[in-house]
Amino acid sequence: MKKFFLLLVSVCSLSGQAQQTLTTDVLVIGGSTGGTAAGIQSARLGVKTIIVESTPWLGGMISAAGVSAVDGNHRLPSGLWAEFRSRLYQRYGGPEAVETGWVSNTLFEPRIADSIFKSMAGAEKDLTVFFNHGFTTVTKRGNRLEGVTFTNKANGKTLTIRAKTFIDATELGDVIKAAGIPYDLGMESGAITGEKVGVHETNDIVQDLTYVAVLKDYGKGANKTIRKPANYNPAEFDAACTDYYIDKTMRAPTVDALKMLEYGKLPNNKYMLNWPLSGNDTYLNVVEMTEAEREKELVKAKETTRRFIYFIQHQLGFKHLGLADDEFPTKDRFALIPYHREGRRVKGLVRFTMRHIAEPFTYGDPLYRTGISVGDYPIDHHHKKNLSAPQHLEFYSIASFNVPLGALIPQAFENLVVAEKGISVSNVVNGTTRLQPCVLLTGQAAGTLAAISAQQAAALQTVPVRSVQQKLLQTGAYLMPYIDVTPDNPFFEAIQKVGATGILKGKGVPYKWANQTWFYPEQPLSQFDLVEGLRPYYTSLENYLEASGEMLTLNALLKIFDVVGVKLSAEKINADWKMGQALEEKGVLNRQTIAWLVDRYLQPFERPVSFKGEVQ
């Protein structure tokens, strides 16, 4: 931590000069959730990296925006998400200590998230962080960025940074726009995406945003009621809870006031205000505004939350709950930034849609082979505060999923990686890829891709998919969202690799608010199913008809290996086998053993795949 403090001092001294121009390998614009992960990962790969953040905090929505109740991935402890959560457990005293609210399994104070991210960043010798610098503009030549200019918010002086590879990790995709890269904004029609959810015409509607505040319990007898806000009317929050339900034409609430508050209850008797049902969401489309215009417009979102606070204190009687005085370093005690659920989305090498999630093995290109981050949250859109938005989109159930690498890469721009919520997904899919763990993991992948690109002086479009995936696997990150195979399983890497080839496939299960994909490692596999999985990789199996529906034994596996040109004996395999008792020739193999054998002797993961998942 001392090292990081000294780093910040040196940064401040640099920014005090009239104008600075720096050079680095990877530049991350935005210390957001995804940007922070990208910067840490890039630096860990030995690449000189700079993060430039507009606020004094790291972590974006998970800290500075106050959305410190994590949505999803509780049973997918992947990569930097697992590391961050482990540090939360250490800080608070274990998993139960952060299960304080009912919206999430992991809730924490935003300032703690900031401190954890700063600790992680400060430990990296190849990472420098600039705070309180706002993004201004870019310079480019052809289809490459050359530099980015920032403005020091304290003194108005400029900082220009040149880099080999850049990452747009801004909240709204501002670098995409400045670089002139094509993007989508709002809802695409079903004719464009192939999604049949009731969006018949393209529009510019984005999801409602929220200006989060954190309330603190000041104890019995305290009165922290704020001054009555202008334009306050309790009817604005009618049906937020059963304690105030006047208009019976509205959908009946299912929770009382206390239960509503406990939705986002944080450790140390604090409450996150991010209530979606007649609560403090606000519809504002500020994406294409200037920074000054945004600040002016976002006051409306703050006022919504201020009125909600007064409603809680005055109408519902929670006078002892007041704005936390030890959370955000802001004069009004609100979050440093709003919670943007949506911004610009780059037009990438691939567009990830709902159909790819629902039908990963049968619809379109096999993008699942190129997965670099995982998510399990249902598709969730907030549109209640915009009556012009479709209110009854026809979302259907999905399983957990992985995000394809090509969604992070613009179609024709060679050295700008996209992270945060700017990745190339449909408006519909953004409703699940926008959640904190998925964004964190996508950011980790963005940092990996950028680092490899910078190290090899290679255009992003030429970086091998498998090289990015291999680096991620080395950090315990998931490529496939298997709920039943965690990184402490000795077969984890083999299962992830073989799953990413499609030779062995998982089973997706839509389940409540935490969707699933199961690998079933202890179950057997038929001869036929293995051959079907291998056919795309071996022409010798195209007309092979000797695989039956019987469960696969070692003898049967050796025969299939022989057909594809790999001659082995049971003795050779058992000499290599370090996973327990010897494998019997007539013994039925389970799926994790098959994955290990296929990975070791056939090495299908070493076969290159395109960004569309085509085997090359």
Residue, then its C-alpha position, 0 to 999 in steps of 0.5 A: m500500500k505504501k508503494f501505491f501511495l508513493l506512486l500516487v504522489s509521483v503522478c500528482s507531481l507530474s500532473g502539476q506541470a503545464q502539459q505532460t506527454l507519456t508513453t506506455d504499452v497499454l492505456v486503459i481509459g476509465g478505471s471502471t469495473g472492467g477497466t480496473a480488471a483490464g489494467i491489473q491483468s495487463a500489468r500482471l502479464g509484464v506489460k507497462t500499463i496506465i489506467v486513467e480514471s475521472t474520479p478518485w476511486l477505482g472500480g466504477m459501478i462496483s464502488a464509485a457508482g455504489v452498486s455494491a450488491v453483486d448480481g450473479n456468478h456466485r457459483l462461478p468463482s472465475g479469475l479476478w472476480a474470485e480474487f476480489r470476492s476472496r479479499l472481501y471475505q478476508r476483510y469482513g470475515g467470510p462469506e456469511a459476513v457479506e450475505t447481509g441483503w437478500v438481493s445478492n450473496t455478496l454485499f459490501e461497502p463501496r469504499i471497501a471495494d475501492s480500497i481492495f482495487k487500489s491494493m490490487a493495483g498498487a501491488e503491480k510494478d507495471l501499473t500506473v494509475f492517474f485519478n481525477h483526469g477526464f477523457t478529452t479526445v483521441t489522435k489517430r492515424g488510419n485505423r489505429l489510435e496513437g494517443v489520448t488526451f485527458t484534462n486534470k480536473a483540479n487544475g485544467k492542465t492536459l495529459t496526453i498518453r501514447a500507447k501501443t494498445f488502448i482499452d475503452a473502459t469508459e462507462l458509456g463508450d466515449v472513446i469508441k465515439a471519439a475514434g469514429i468507430p461504428y456503434d449501436l445505441g438503444m434497441e435494435s429491431g429483431a430483424i437485425t439481431g434475429e431476437k424475437v422479443g417484441v422489438h419491431e423497430t430500432n430506437d435509441i432507448v437505453q435502460d433507466l439509470t440510478y443515482v445510488a445513495v447509501l443510508k446508515d443506521y444512526g441508532k434509535g432516537a436519531n433523526k436524520t430526515i433531510r429537508k423536504p425536496a422540491n416537487y416531492n409527492p409520495a405518489e411517485f413511490d406508490a407501490a414501492c412496498t406494502d406500507y404505502y400502496i394507494d393506487k390499486t391499479m398498480r401492481a401490488p407490492t410483495v414486500d414491506a418497507l423493512k424488507m424493501l430496505e433489506y434488499g440492499k442491506l450492506p455490512n455495518n448497518k448500511y443500506m444501498l438504495n437501488w430499488p427498481l420497483s417504484g423506487n429511484d430509477t430514472y430515465l435519462n439518455v445522456v449518452e450523446m451529451t457533452e460532459a457538462e450537459r451530462e452533469k446538468e441532466l444527471v441532477k434529475a437522477k440525484e433528485t429522484t433518489r433524494r425524494f426517495i430518501y425523504f419518502i423512506q424517512h418521512q412517509l415510512g418512518f425510518k428517521h434514524l436512517g440518514l446518508a452515510d457520512d463515511e462512505f463517498p468522498t462527495k459533498d452531498r454524500f451521494a455516489l461519485i457517478p451514476y449507475h449506467r446500465e447501458g451505453r454505446r455498444v461497438k460493432g464488433l467482429v461478432r455480435f453476441t445475441m440472445r439466440h447465441i445464449a439460448e442455442p449455443f451449439t446449434y444457432g449461427d457460428p459456434l461462438y462458445r468456442t471463443g469464450i473469455s468470460v462467463g455470466d449466469y444472470p437472467i436478462d434484466h432490463h429496467h424501463k419502468k421510468n420511461l413510458s415510451a419504452p416497450q414495457h413487456l418485452e418477450f424475454y425467455s429463459i436462458a442458461s448461463f453463458n460465455v462472452p465471445l472474444g470477438a465482441l471486444i474487438p471493433q471490426a476494422f480498428e487495429n489497436l482499441v479493445v472495448a470493455e465495460k458495457g461497450i462490448s458488441v452485444s445486442n441491446v437485449v443481451n446487454g441486460t445480462t452482460r452488464l452485471q458486475p462479475c461478468v463485466l469484471l471478467t470481460g475486463q480481465a480478458a480485455g487486459t489479456l488481449a491488449a497485453i498480447s497485442a502490445q507484446q507482439a506488435a500485432a493487430l487485435q484481429t490477428v491475436p490467436v483466440r486460443s492464446v488469450q484463452q490460455k492466459l486466462l486459464q492460467t489465472g483460474a478464469y473460466l472459459m465455459p460456465y460449468i457450475d460443477v467444476t471449480p478451479d480447485n478440481p484437478f481436471f478443471e483446465a482439461i475440462q475447460k479446454v475440451g469444453a471450449t472445443g465443443i467435443l464434450k458439451g455441457k447442459g444448460v439449465p435456466y434456473k431462477w436468478a442464477n442460471q446454470t450449465w452442468f458438465y456432469p464430470e462423474q457421468p459416463l459418455s457414449q462412444f457415439d457422443l464422443v465421435e460426434g464431438l470429434r468429427p469437426y476435428y478429424t476427417s477420418l471420422e466423417n463416415y465412421l459408423e463403428a461408435s455405438g450408444e454403449m458407454l465409453t471404455l478405455n478399450a473403445l477410446l483407444k480404438i477411436f484414437d487409433v482411427v484419428g491417427v493416435k496410437l496408444s496402449a493402456e499401459k502407456i496411458n496408465a504410466d502417464w495417469k496421475m489422477g488416482q487408481a489405474l484405468e481398467e481397459k474394460g472399465v467405463l470412463n467418466r466425462q472428466t477422465i475422458a476430457w483429460l485423455v482427449d486434452r492430453y493425447l489429442q490436444p484439440f485446444e491447440r487447433p486454432v479457431s477463428f473469432k467466429g469459432e470455426v476450426q482452422 
